[in-house]
Amino acid sequence: MKTNQTIGALFIVGAIALCIPYTMLTIIFEHPDILRQDTATVLIRFHDGGAVA
């Protein structure tokens, strides 16, 4: 029974851990709005190190 609880806790922690990078991507890189931008604009801004406006 203890093993099942450990596995369940690890699944919950893993799901939360996957949300952290996606949230950072959303905040920093304006995802998913960035998908609608022109490719050249995105690559130029990415190369410059700035956020896409």
N, CA, C and O atoms as a CHARMM CRD file, in Angstrom:
* protein
*
  212
    1    1 MET  N      0.82200  -1.19600   0.00000 PROA 1      0.00000
    2    1 MET  CA     0.00000   0.00000   0.00000 PROA 1      0.00000
    3    1 MET  C      0.86500   1.25900   0.00000 PROA 1      0.00000
    4    1 MET  O      0.51800   2.25200  -0.63900 PROA 1      0.00000
    5    2 LYS  N      1.96600   1.22100   0.70000 PROA 2      0.00000
    6    2 LYS  CA     2.86000   2.37200   0.76200 PROA 2      0.00000
    7    2 LYS  C      3.44000   2.68900  -0.61700 PROA 2      0.00000
    8    2 LYS  O      3.65000   3.85500  -0.95100 PROA 2      0.00000
    9    3 THR  N      3.69700   1.65600  -1.41300 PROA 3      0.00000
   10    3 THR  CA     4.24300   1.85700  -2.75500 PROA 3      0.00000
   11    3 THR  C      3.24500   2.59800  -3.64300 PROA 3      0.00000
   12    3 THR  O      3.63200   3.47700  -4.41200 PROA 3      0.00000
   13    4 ASN  N      1.96800   2.24700  -3.53900 PROA 4      0.00000
   14    4 ASN  CA     0.94200   2.92000  -4.33500 PROA 4      0.00000
   15    4 ASN  C      0.83900   4.40000  -3.97600 PROA 4      0.00000
   16    4 ASN  O      0.64800   5.23600  -4.85900 PROA 4      0.00000
   17    5 GLN  N      0.96200   4.72600  -2.71900 PROA 5      0.00000
   18    5 GLN  CA     0.90700   6.12400  -2.29700 PROA 5      0.00000
   19    5 GLN  C      2.11800   6.89500  -2.81300 PROA 5      0.00000
   20    5 GLN  O      1.99700   8.04600  -3.23300 PROA 5      0.00000
   21    6 THR  N      3.27400   6.26000  -2.78000 PROA 6      0.00000
   22    6 THR  CA     4.49600   6.90200  -3.28600 PROA 6      0.00000
   23    6 THR  C      4.38400   7.15800  -4.78400 PROA 6      0.00000
   24    6 THR  O      4.72500   8.24300  -5.25400 PROA 6      0.00000
   25    7 ILE  N      3.91200   6.17700  -5.52900 PROA 7      0.00000
   26    7 ILE  CA     3.75400   6.33400  -6.97500 PROA 7      0.00000
   27    7 ILE  C      2.73400   7.42700  -7.28300 PROA 7      0.00000
   28    7 ILE  O      2.95000   8.24000  -8.18200 PROA 7      0.00000
   29    8 GLY  N      1.63700   7.45400  -6.55000 PROA 8      0.00000
   30    8 GLY  CA     0.62800   8.49600  -6.74900 PROA 8      0.00000
   31    8 GLY  C      1.17700   9.87700  -6.47900 PROA 8      0.00000
   32    8 GLY  O      0.91600  10.81700  -7.23000 PROA 8      0.00000
   33    9 ALA  N      1.93800  10.00300  -5.40400 PROA 9      0.00000
   34    9 ALA  CA     2.54900  11.30200  -5.08100 PROA 9      0.00000
   35    9 ALA  C      3.53200  11.72200  -6.16700 PROA 9      0.00000
   36    9 ALA  O      3.59400  12.89800  -6.52600 PROA 9      0.00000
   37   10 LEU  N      4.29800  10.77200  -6.69200 PROA 10     0.00000
   38   10 LEU  CA     5.25100  11.09800  -7.75700 PROA 10     0.00000
   39   10 LEU  C      4.54100  11.53200  -9.03900 PROA 10     0.00000
   40   10 LEU  O      5.02400  12.42000  -9.74200 PROA 10     0.00000
   41   11 PHE  N      3.40700  10.91600  -9.34600 PROA 11     0.00000
   42   11 PHE  CA     2.63000  11.34500 -10.51500 PROA 11     0.00000
   43   11 PHE  C      2.13300  12.77600 -10.34800 PROA 11     0.00000
   44   11 PHE  O      2.17600  13.56300 -11.29400 PROA 11     0.00000
   45   12 ILE  N      1.66700  13.11500  -9.16500 PROA 12     0.00000
   46   12 ILE  CA     1.17700  14.47300  -8.91000 PROA 12     0.00000
   47   12 ILE  C      2.31200  15.47300  -8.99100 PROA 12     0.00000
   48   12 ILE  O      2.16700  16.52800  -9.60900 PROA 12     0.00000
   49   13 VAL  N      3.43800  15.15600  -8.37400 PROA 13     0.00000
   50   13 VAL  CA     4.59800  16.05700  -8.41300 PROA 13     0.00000
   51   13 VAL  C      5.09900  16.20000  -9.85000 PROA 13     0.00000
   52   13 VAL  O      5.48300  17.29600 -10.25800 PROA 13     0.00000
   53   14 GLY  N      5.10300  15.12000 -10.62000 PROA 14     0.00000
   54   14 GLY  CA     5.54400  15.18300 -12.01100 PROA 14     0.00000
   55   14 GLY  C      4.63900  16.06000 -12.85900 PROA 14     0.00000
   56   14 GLY  O      5.11700  16.81900 -13.70300 PROA 14     0.00000
   57   15 ALA  N      3.32500  15.95800 -12.63800 PROA 15     0.00000
   58   15 ALA  CA     2.38700  16.78800 -13.39500 PROA 15     0.00000
   59   15 ALA  C      2.59000  18.26700 -13.08300 PROA 15     0.00000
   60   15 ALA  O      2.55900  19.10900 -13.98000 PROA 15     0.00000
   61   16 ILE  N      2.79600  18.57200 -11.82200 PROA 16     0.00000
   62   16 ILE  CA     3.04700  19.97100 -11.43100 PROA 16     0.00000
   63   16 ILE  C      4.38400  20.44300 -11.99100 PROA 16     0.00000
   64   16 ILE  O      4.50800  21.58500 -12.43300 PROA 16     0.00000
   65   17 ALA  N      5.37700  19.57000 -11.97100 PROA 17     0.00000
   66   17 ALA  CA     6.70100  19.93700 -12.48900 PROA 17     0.00000
   67   17 ALA  C      6.65500  20.22500 -13.98600 PROA 17     0.00000
   68   17 ALA  O      7.43700  21.04100 -14.47300 PROA 17     0.00000
   69   18 LEU  N      5.76600  19.58200 -14.72100 PROA 18     0.00000
   70   18 LEU  CA     5.64100  19.86200 -16.15100 PROA 18     0.00000
   71   18 LEU  C      4.95700  21.19600 -16.41500 PROA 18     0.00000
   72   18 LEU  O      5.16800  21.79800 -17.46800 PROA 18     0.00000
   73   19 CYS  N      4.15300  21.66000 -15.49100 PROA 19     0.00000
   74   19 CYS  CA     3.45800  22.93900 -15.66900 PROA 19     0.00000
   75   19 CYS  C      4.39200  24.13400 -15.49200 PROA 19     0.00000
   76   19 CYS  O      4.14700  25.19300 -16.06900 PROA 19     0.00000
   77   20 ILE  N      5.43600  23.98400 -14.72200 PROA 20     0.00000
   78   20 ILE  CA     6.33600  25.10700 -14.43200 PROA 20     0.00000
   79   20 ILE  C      7.03100  25.61600 -15.70000 PROA 20     0.00000
   80   20 ILE  O      6.97300  26.82000 -15.95200 PROA 20     0.00000
   81   21 PRO  N      7.68600  24.77500 -16.51500 PROA 21     0.00000
   82   21 PRO  CA     8.32100  25.30700 -17.73000 PROA 21     0.00000
   83   21 PRO  C      7.32200  25.90800 -18.71400 PROA 21     0.00000
   84   21 PRO  O      7.62100  26.91000 -19.36400 PROA 21     0.00000
   85   22 TYR  N      6.13600  25.30400 -18.82900 PROA 22     0.00000
   86   22 TYR  CA     5.13700  25.84700 -19.74000 PROA 22     0.00000
   87   22 TYR  C      4.66800  27.22100 -19.27800 PROA 22     0.00000
   88   22 TYR  O      4.46300  28.11200 -20.10300 PROA 22     0.00000
   89   23 THR  N      4.49800  27.40100 -17.98300 PROA 23     0.00000
   90   23 THR  CA     4.10900  28.70200 -17.45000 PROA 23     0.00000
   91   23 THR  C      5.20100  29.73100 -17.71300 PROA 23     0.00000
   92   23 THR  O      4.90400  30.86800 -18.08200 PROA 23     0.00000
   93   24 MET  N      6.44600  29.35000 -17.53100 PROA 24     0.00000
   94   24 MET  CA     7.55500  30.26700 -17.81300 PROA 24     0.00000
   95   24 MET  C      7.58200  30.62700 -19.29600 PROA 24     0.00000
   96   24 MET  O      7.81500  31.78500 -19.64500 PROA 24     0.00000
   97   25 LEU  N      7.34700  29.65200 -20.17000 PROA 25     0.00000
   98   25 LEU  CA     7.28800  29.91400 -21.60200 PROA 25     0.00000
   99   25 LEU  C      6.17400  30.88900 -21.93700 PROA 25     0.00000
  100   25 LEU  O      6.35200  31.77900 -22.76900 PROA 25     0.00000
  101   26 THR  N      5.04200  30.72800 -21.30200 PROA 26     0.00000
  102   26 THR  CA     3.90700  31.61500 -21.54200 PROA 26     0.00000
  103   26 THR  C      4.22100  33.03900 -21.11600 PROA 26     0.00000
  104   26 THR  O      3.88100  33.98600 -21.82500 PROA 26     0.00000
  105   27 ILE  N      4.85500  33.19900 -19.98500 PROA 27     0.00000
  106   27 ILE  CA     5.14900  34.53100 -19.45600 PROA 27     0.00000
  107   27 ILE  C      6.26700  35.21100 -20.24400 PROA 27     0.00000
  108   27 ILE  O      6.13400  36.37200 -20.63100 PROA 27     0.00000
  109   28 ILE  N      7.34700  34.51000 -20.47900 PROA 28     0.00000
  110   28 ILE  CA     8.52900  35.11900 -21.08700 PROA 28     0.00000
  111   28 ILE  C      8.39100  35.28500 -22.59800 PROA 28     0.00000
  112   28 ILE  O      8.73400  36.33400 -23.14200 PROA 28     0.00000
  113   29 PHE  N      7.89300  34.25800 -23.27100 PROA 29     0.00000
  114   29 PHE  CA     7.93500  34.24700 -24.72900 PROA 29     0.00000
  115   29 PHE  C      6.56400  34.47100 -25.34800 PROA 29     0.00000
  116   29 PHE  O      6.40100  34.28600 -26.55400 PROA 29     0.00000
  117   30 GLU  N      5.57100  34.86600 -24.55300 PROA 30     0.00000
  118   30 GLU  CA     4.22600  35.17300 -25.02600 PROA 30     0.00000
  119   30 GLU  C      3.61000  34.01700 -25.82300 PROA 30     0.00000
  120   30 GLU  O      2.97700  34.23300 -26.85700 PROA 30     0.00000
  121   31 HSD  N      3.79900  32.82500 -25.34400 PROA 31     0.00000
  122   31 HSD  CA     3.21800  31.64000 -25.97800 PROA 31     0.00000
  123   31 HSD  C      1.75500  31.56900 -25.62000 PROA 31     0.00000
  124   31 HSD  O      1.48200  31.80800 -24.44400 PROA 31     0.00000
  125   32 PRO  N      0.80600  31.28800 -26.41800 PROA 32     0.00000
  126   32 PRO  CA     0.83400  30.83500 -27.80900 PROA 32     0.00000
  127   32 PRO  C      0.72500  31.96200 -28.82200 PROA 32     0.00000
  128   32 PRO  O      0.69000  31.68800 -30.02200 PROA 32     0.00000
  129   33 ASP  N      0.67100  33.22000 -28.39100 PROA 33     0.00000
  130   33 ASP  CA     0.56400  34.33900 -29.33700 PROA 33     0.00000
  131   33 ASP  C      1.75900  34.39800 -30.28600 PROA 33     0.00000
  132   33 ASP  O      1.64100  34.88800 -31.41000 PROA 33     0.00000
  133   34 ILE  N      2.90600  33.89900 -29.83400 PROA 34     0.00000
  134   34 ILE  CA     4.10300  33.92600 -30.67100 PROA 34     0.00000
  135   34 ILE  C      3.91700  33.07100 -31.92000 PROA 34     0.00000
  136   34 ILE  O      4.57600  33.30500 -32.93400 PROA 34     0.00000
  137   35 LEU  N      3.03500  32.09300 -31.85700 PROA 35     0.00000
  138   35 LEU  CA     2.81000  31.20300 -32.99600 PROA 35     0.00000
  139   35 LEU  C      2.13900  31.92200 -34.15600 PROA 35     0.00000
  140   35 LEU  O      2.19000  31.43800 -35.28600 PROA 35     0.00000
  141   36 ARG  N      1.52100  33.05000 -33.90600 PROA 36     0.00000
  142   36 ARG  CA     0.83200  33.80800 -34.94800 PROA 36     0.00000
  143   36 ARG  C      1.71800  34.88500 -35.58100 PROA 36     0.00000
  144   36 ARG  O      1.30000  35.54100 -36.53400 PROA 36     0.00000
  145   37 GLN  N      2.91700  35.07100 -35.07000 PROA 37     0.00000
  146   37 GLN  CA     3.83400  36.08200 -35.58800 PROA 37     0.00000
  147   37 GLN  C      4.54400  35.56000 -36.84000 PROA 37     0.00000
  148   37 GLN  O      4.64100  34.35400 -37.06400 PROA 37     0.00000
  149   38 ASP  N      5.03700  36.50400 -37.64600 PROA 38     0.00000
  150   38 ASP  CA     5.83000  36.17000 -38.81500 PROA 38     0.00000
  151   38 ASP  C      7.13500  35.52200 -38.36100 PROA 38     0.00000
  152   38 ASP  O      7.73300  35.95000 -37.37400 PROA 38     0.00000
  153   39 THR  N      7.57000  34.50400 -39.07000 PROA 39     0.00000
  154   39 THR  CA     8.77300  33.75900 -38.68800 PROA 39     0.00000
  155   39 THR  C     10.00200  34.65600 -38.62800 PROA 39     0.00000
  156   39 THR  O     10.80000  34.55500 -37.69700 PROA 39     0.00000
  157   40 ALA  N     10.15500  35.52100 -39.60300 PROA 40     0.00000
  158   40 ALA  CA    11.32100  36.40600 -39.62300 PROA 40     0.00000
  159   40 ALA  C     11.33900  37.31700 -38.39600 PROA 40     0.00000
  160   40 ALA  O     12.39700  37.55300 -37.81400 PROA 40     0.00000
  161   41 THR  N     10.18500  37.82300 -38.00600 PROA 41     0.00000
  162   41 THR  CA    10.10400  38.69100 -36.83700 PROA 41     0.00000
  163   41 THR  C     10.49300  37.93700 -35.57600 PROA 41     0.00000
  164   41 THR  O     11.23600  38.45100 -34.74000 PROA 41     0.00000
  165   42 VAL  N      9.99300  36.73000 -35.44500 PROA 42     0.00000
  166   42 VAL  CA    10.29700  35.92800 -34.25700 PROA 42     0.00000
  167   42 VAL  C     11.78400  35.60800 -34.18900 PROA 42     0.00000
  168   42 VAL  O     12.39900  35.74100 -33.13200 PROA 42     0.00000
  169   43 LEU  N     12.36500  35.18900 -35.31000 PROA 43     0.00000
  170   43 LEU  CA    13.78000  34.81900 -35.29700 PROA 43     0.00000
  171   43 LEU  C     14.69200  36.01000 -35.05300 PROA 43     0.00000
  172   43 LEU  O     15.70100  35.88400 -34.35900 PROA 43     0.00000
  173   44 ILE  N     14.35300  37.15900 -35.61100 PROA 44     0.00000
  174   44 ILE  CA    15.16400  38.36200 -35.37300 PROA 44     0.00000
  175   44 ILE  C     15.12000  38.74900 -33.90100 PROA 44     0.00000
  176   44 ILE  O     16.15400  39.03200 -33.29600 PROA 44     0.00000
  177   45 ARG  N     13.91700  38.76000 -33.32500 PROA 45     0.00000
  178   45 ARG  CA    13.78600  39.11300 -31.91000 PROA 45     0.00000
  179   45 ARG  C     14.45900  38.08700 -31.00800 PROA 45     0.00000
  180   45 ARG  O     15.05800  38.44400 -29.99400 PROA 45     0.00000
  181   46 PHE  N     14.36000  36.80300 -31.37900 PROA 46     0.00000
  182   46 PHE  CA    15.01200  35.74900 -30.61700 PROA 46     0.00000
  183   46 PHE  C     16.52500  35.93200 -30.64800 PROA 46     0.00000
  184   46 PHE  O     17.19700  35.78800 -29.62700 PROA 46     0.00000
  185   47 HSD  N     17.05400  36.24900 -31.82200 PROA 47     0.00000
  186   47 HSD  CA    18.49300  36.46500 -31.95400 PROA 47     0.00000
  187   47 HSD  C     18.93800  37.67400 -31.14600 PROA 47     0.00000
  188   47 HSD  O     20.01200  37.65300 -30.54500 PROA 47     0.00000
  189   48 ASP  N     18.12600  38.72700 -31.12200 PROA 48     0.00000
  190   48 ASP  CA    18.47200  39.91800 -30.35600 PROA 48     0.00000
  191   48 ASP  C     18.31400  39.70200 -28.85100 PROA 48     0.00000
  192   48 ASP  O     18.83200  40.48200 -28.05300 PROA 48     0.00000
  193   49 GLY  N     17.60500  38.65500 -28.46900 PROA 49     0.00000
  194   49 GLY  CA    17.42700  38.38300 -27.05100 PROA 49     0.00000
  195   49 GLY  C     16.27600  39.13200 -26.41200 PROA 49     0.00000
  196   49 GLY  O     16.15400  39.15700 -25.18700 PROA 49     0.00000
  197   50 GLY  N     15.44300  39.73400 -27.21700 PROA 50     0.00000
  198   50 GLY  CA    14.32000  40.50900 -26.68800 PROA 50     0.00000
  199   50 GLY  C     13.01100  39.75800 -26.80300 PROA 50     0.00000
  200   50 GLY  O     12.93200  38.69500 -27.41900 PROA 50     0.00000
  201   51 ALA  N     12.00000  40.32600 -26.20500 PROA 51     0.00000
  202   51 ALA  CA    10.66500  39.74500 -26.28900 PROA 51     0.00000
  203   51 ALA  C     10.00300  40.19300 -27.56800 PROA 51     0.00000
  204   51 ALA  O     10.26400  41.29600 -28.04900 PROA 51     0.00000
  205   52 VAL  N      9.16100  39.36700 -28.11800 PROA 52     0.00000
  206   52 VAL  CA     8.43000  39.69300 -29.33400 PROA 52     0.00000
  207   52 VAL  C      7.23400  40.54600 -28.96000 PROA 52     0.00000
  208   52 VAL  O      6.45700  40.19100 -28.07300 PROA 52     0.00000
  209   53 ALA  N      7.09000  41.68000 -29.64600 PROA 53     0.00000
  210   53 ALA  CA     5.97600  42.57700 -29.33600 PROA 53     0.00000
  211   53 ALA  C      4.83300  42.39100 -30.28900 PROA 53     0.00000
  212   53 ALA  O      3.81300  43.06900 -30.16900 PROA 53     0.00000
